[in-house]
Amino acid sequence: MTRKRAPDSRQVVLTIAGSDSGGGAGIQADLKTIGACGGFGTSAVTSVTAQHTRGVESTHVLPPGEVEAQIDAVFEDFEVAAVKTGMLATRDVIELVAEQLGQRRAPAVVDPVMVAASGDRLLDTGAEDAYESLIAEATLVTPNADEAAILTGVDVTDTERAREAAEQLVGMGATGALVKGGHVPGEEVVDVLATEYSVETFSHPRVDTDATHGSGCMLSAAIATELARGATLARAVESGVDLLARAVRYGLDVGQGPGAVHHLVEVRNEAAREPTAEAVEGAVEGFVRADVSPLVPEVGMNVVSATPYAEGPEECAAVEGRITRTLSGVDPNRGVRFGASSHVARFLLAAREFDPDLRFAVNCRYDDDVAAALDALPWPVAEYDRAEEPEDVKAEEGSTMQWGARQAFEGADRTPVAVADPGDVGKEAIVKLLAPDAETLADRTLDLLDAVSRE
């Protein structure tokens, strides 16, 4: 029997950029990102490069006529919902693309690739000047600090100067300008979005990594795809910035250089949700069978697992209502869902800042018997004292667990298996066990249960 066709529908995004044989930037990064964000990627290649994670070996620039033929071919066959540009290489190609965008109705995100990560200029002065005509056709222009300085003459050294540069770019004709803060010193990366009507900032903690090659390509491709799918400019930028922050934090360790940003990080994280929840369910079932009631605190026990690239409690699976003691042992109050834990999930996420391999945690009773059992086990154990918690931390909702994890991990020589919290006035003493996987968490919990039974 012949099966009936069941086609899917995707918004088409065109990227006009150079090819990166290393796969981290350029056309390759754009197409991965567009697909990951739900679009259908098409391309017009402006140059072919031989490069990898350590640098560029050679470059071959395509004639403007070949670039134009590719753009025309895409528009003749597809209903293009958005365009993004990357490395355009020469003045002639920049002017060609500006002319093409002026003739099309699709929103355009212009990533003005002008300065390499090393700080080297990639275009001659004539080509840089040609960007003015392209910016005038842009729905959004996304320069880094160095590129913004070339385009506007503003030396972007802080958020206020970034705002000044962004507003100048809007004055040059762009609907919006996003001046990226990755090259601006500071503990946080602050990106500034300006339009004719408003200025917004987007902040993320800086990640200690050199693996940022292709980050600009990924960001502009993600924003273009969101625009193609109907998002407002501000929402598209917010979504793209959040995606890039995660992609940099969980970069891929490939090649002999620093590595690459993780273009498929959201797709992989989403795909891991069901297995993550199932792992929690399996651990809970094991605890019920083993009757871990001697380890269940008064507030109840919870088993928590973070997805591989989790950034918030909503990406942590846990037991709704926790596990509590019954007359015959222990039972979960309800099922497993994401976002069901606040305290343990926040602690786990904070612990992952020190050891990203940690994905599972469980909170247990902590008293003299448990403390003695921990002493008898060959585990690294850390502790933090709530009596030392600063008042400003206490006043901020949800910040105690992050503070506690920092106290425990910063003073530890290696990743602790258990972190003890002796409690405080009105706060029950708790010990949290940590593990990279469900099996290890279950083994550690049952080892602690056995050790307590021997006390």
Residue, then its C-alpha position, 0 to 999 in steps of 0.5 A: m500500500t502506498r502511503k499518503r504524503a504528510p508534508d510539514s511547513r516551515q518558514v524559509v530563511l535565506t543566509i547570504a554568507g561565506s562557507d566555513s569548512g570547520g562548521g563552526a561559523g558562516i553558512q554551516a552555522d547559519l543552516k544548523t541554527i535555522g533548522a534548530c529554530g524551526g525554519f528551513g534554511t537556504s543559502a547564497v555562498t559569497s566565499v569559500t574558506a579553508q578553516h578549522t577551530r584554529g584559524v583560516e588557511s585560505t579564502h576564495v571569494l566568489p564573483p558578484g554574478e555568482v552570488e546574485a544568481q544564487i539569491d535569484a534562484v532562491f527567491e524564484d522558487f521559495e517564499v522567503a520569510a527572512v534574510k540574514t547576511g554574514m561575511l560579504a567579502t567585497r564592496d561589490v557584493i555588499e552593494l549587490v546585497a543592499e540592492q537585492l534587499g531593497q527589492r525584496r519584502a522579507p525582513a533582513v538581519v545584517d551581521p556586519v562581519m568586519v573584524a575577526a576575533s583576533g581583532d584583525r580587520l577583514l575588509d578594506t576601507g571601501a568595503e566598510d564604507a559600502y555597509e552604510s547602504l546595507i544598514a539602510e535596508a536592515t530590519l536589524v543590524t548586529p555589530n559587536a563592539d569593534e564593528a560598531a566603532i567602525l560603523t559609527g565612530v563610537d568607541v564602545t567601552d560600556t553600556e552607555r556607549a553601546r546605546e549611543a552607537a546603536e542609536q546612531l545605527v538606527g539613524m543610518g536607516a536600520t529599523g533596529a540595532l543590536v550592539k553586542g557586548g561580548h567584546v566589552p569587559g565585565e562580569e556580564v555580557v550586556d547587549v543593547l537593542a535600539t529602535e526609533y522608539s525604545v532602547e532595551t538591554f539583555s544581560h547574561p553572566r559571562v562564560d569563561t571560554d574562548a569557544t565563541h567562534g561563530s557566535g555572531c552567525m548563530l545569533s543573527a541566524a536565530i533572530a532572522t528565523e524568529l522574525a520569519r516565524g512572526a516574532t516581534l523584533a524585541r522578542a526575536v532578539e530576546s530569544g536569540v540572545d537566550l539561545l546563544a547564551r546557552a550555546v556558549r555555556y554548553g559549547l562543543d569540544v571539537g577540533q584542536g582549537p577552543g571548540a565551537v558553540h552548540h548550534l543544536v543545544e535547544v533541540r538536544n535539551e528538548a529531546a532529553r526531557e522525556p528521558t530525564a523525567e523517566a530517570v526520576e520516576g525510576a529512582v523514585e520507584g527504587f526508593v519506594r521498594a527499598d523503603v528509604s523512610p529513615l532518610v526522609p526529612e520532615v519537609g519530604m524528600n525530592v529527587v531532581s534531575a536537570t536536562p543536560y543543558a538546563e538553565g532554570p528550575e523549569e528544566c528540572a524534573a522532580v516529584e510533585g509534592r515530594i516523597t513522604r513517609t507513610l505507615s508502610g514506608v514511603d510514597p510520592n504524593r503525585g507524579v513527576r513533572f518539570g518545575a515541581s522543585s524549587h529548593v533542590a533544583r536551584f541547589l543542583l543548578a548552582a552545583r552545576e556551575f562548578d561541575p556541569d556533569l552533575r544532573f541528579a540530586v536528592n535531599c535527605r534527613y540530616d541528624d547525628d545518625v546521618a552525620a555519623a554515617l557520612d563520616a563512615l562512608p568514603w565520600p567527599v562531604a561539604e557543608y555550609d552554615r546558614a547562620e553565615e548567610p548574608e542578609d541580602v541573600k536571605a531577602e532575595e527569593g530563591s537565592t539561599m540555595q545558590w549561596g549554599a552551593r557556592q559556599a560548599f563548592e568553593g571550599a572543596d578540593r573535589t566535587p562533593v557527593a554530599v552537601a550538609d546544611p545543619g539548618d537554622v531557626g525554623k529551617e530543618a537540617i538537610v543533606k543533599l546527595l549529588a550524582p551525574d546519573a540516576e543509577t549513581l544517585a540511587d546507589r549513593t542513597l542506598d549506601l547512605l541508608d545502609a550506613v545509617s542502619r548500622e549506626 
